[in-house]
């Protein structure tokens, strides 16, 4: 197909066509993510989506009419915010209460320390730009690709920076998923199964990777690990609100005398995330309906990640160089050793 927009094509039609195209590509991604080998690697449809999107965007972009880029961009930005809001349906207050104070302390300690230390090391030591450092740190600290997407929306960062951050989640999250259970079974990690579940939930990057690693132990460990992980996800809301306040303050400090103070960039999708978490906690949605809504939300997030990948260029990613990998490796060590110490102390 030609890259030129056909005569008479309307922007609205181009947007719809672009969204439908991403939807079809995302449907194929979901099928690929369901392959046993891909599932064994703990790669969620979100991660597979950005990889497939990047391959298409860099090698086959010429097969898509240029006008459809409007729909691709809408999916990567607007649909992303909607999907992150609905992601709150995966969390409930009952889950957080079930793990008690130790699980909450571990989740909070890991998220805050990794996010702030990672941002500081990235900007001050490795001389990365603020957005790249913060996106990489958020992916390690909170919930992998979903956190990177949420922070990207608030920071309004370019797609290639998010893609680089997601790549580090894939690499070090996969390493964690295989190394931690093996080390535990060899007796190198001195924890009981419940404490080890807290360790996995508090240190492994992606939700799918947490489930994949914990399932190598037993069902009880998997349950504890998943709850601790979802508690980390729940911390996404207050952190995004604080990030919005910080961005407003930073922008205000750079204003010349007489300039209007910028509005607070409220992450409304984070507010809806909290609202849907409370709805899920109330148990008012029938189980079958809830299961369907969660599946649709995963598909919407997969569409957003696929669109993000289509907009990403390898040349832009190469500009980050080895410094992003260095930051992700440092955060991997902080998660491993700091997380173990924290679990030993509070669990």
Residue, then its C-alpha position, 0 to 999 in steps of 0.5 A: x500500500x502507498x504511504x500517501x493518504x488517498x484522495x478524499x480520505x478524512x482524518x477521522x477515517x484515517x484515525x479509525x483505520x490506524x486504530x483497527x490496524x493496531x488492533x489486528x496486530x495486537x490480536x496476533x500478538x496475543x496469539x504469539x504470547x500464548x505460545x508455550x515457549x513465550x509463556x515459559x519466559x514470562x513475557x506478557x502480551x504487553x512486552x511481546x506487543x512492543x517488540x512486534x510493534x518495533x519490528x513492524x515500525x522499523x522494517x515494514x512501516x512502508x506497508x501502512x498508509x502514512x495517514x494511519x499514523x494518527x490512529x497509531x498515535x491515538x492508541x499509544x497515548x489516549x487508549x493507553x491512559x484508558x487502559x491503565x485506569x481499568x488496570x485497577x480492576x486487578x487490585x483489591x483492598x482485601x489482597x493488600x490486607x491479606x499480606x499484612x504489614x510485612x508485605x506492605x513494608x516490603x512493597x513500599x520500601x522496594x518501590x520508593x528506594x528503587x525509584x528514587x535511587x534509580x532516578x538519582x543514579x541515572x541522572x547524576x552518575x550516568x548522566x542520562x536525561x531525566x525521563x529515561x532515568x525515571x522510566x527505567x527506574x519505574x519499570x524496575x520499581x513498580x510493575x514493569x511495562x505497565x509502570x513505564x506506560x503510566x509514567x510515560x503518559x505523565x512525563x509526556x516522554x518520547x516513545x523511544x525512551x519508553x521502549x528502552x525502559x521496557x527492554x530493560x524490564x524484559x532482560x532483567x525481569x527474565x533473568x530474575x524469573x529463572x535465577x531466583x527460583x534456582x538459587x532458592x532450590x539450591x539453598x542459596x536464598x535462606x528464606x522459607x516459602x512464604x518469605x520467598x514469595x514476598x521476595x519474588x513479589x517485591x523484586x521481580x519486574x513484571x506481574x507475569x514474571x512474578x507468577x512464572x517464577x513463583x509457580x516453580x515453587x508451589x501454589x502458596x508461594x505464588x499467591x503470596x508473591x502475586x499479592x505483594x506484587x499487586x501491592x507494588x502496582x497499587x502504589x502507582x497511583x500516589x506516585x503518579x500524583x506526587x510526580x504531577x505535583x513535582x512536575x508542576x513545581x519544577x515548571x513553576x521554578x523556571x518561569x520568568x516574572x509575570x508568567x502564569x503558573x502552569x496547571x497541575x498535571x493531574x493524571x486522571x487515569x491514575x484516579x480512575x485506577x484507584x476508583x476501579x480498584x475500590x469497585x473491585x474491592x466491593x465485589x459488585x462485579x460478577x466474576x465472569x464479567x470481571x474476567x472479561x473486563x480484565x481480558x479486554x483491558x490486557x488487550x487494550x494495553x497490548x494495543x497501546x504497547x504495540x502502537x508505542x513500538x510502531x512509533x519507536x526507531x532503533x536509531x533513537x534507542x541506540x542513542x541511549x547507549x550502554x548507560x541505560x543497561x548499566x542503570x538497569x543492572x544496578x537496579x537489578x542488584x539493588x532489588x536482589x540484595x536490598x530486597x533480600x535484606x528487607x525481607x529478612x528484616x521484616x518478614 
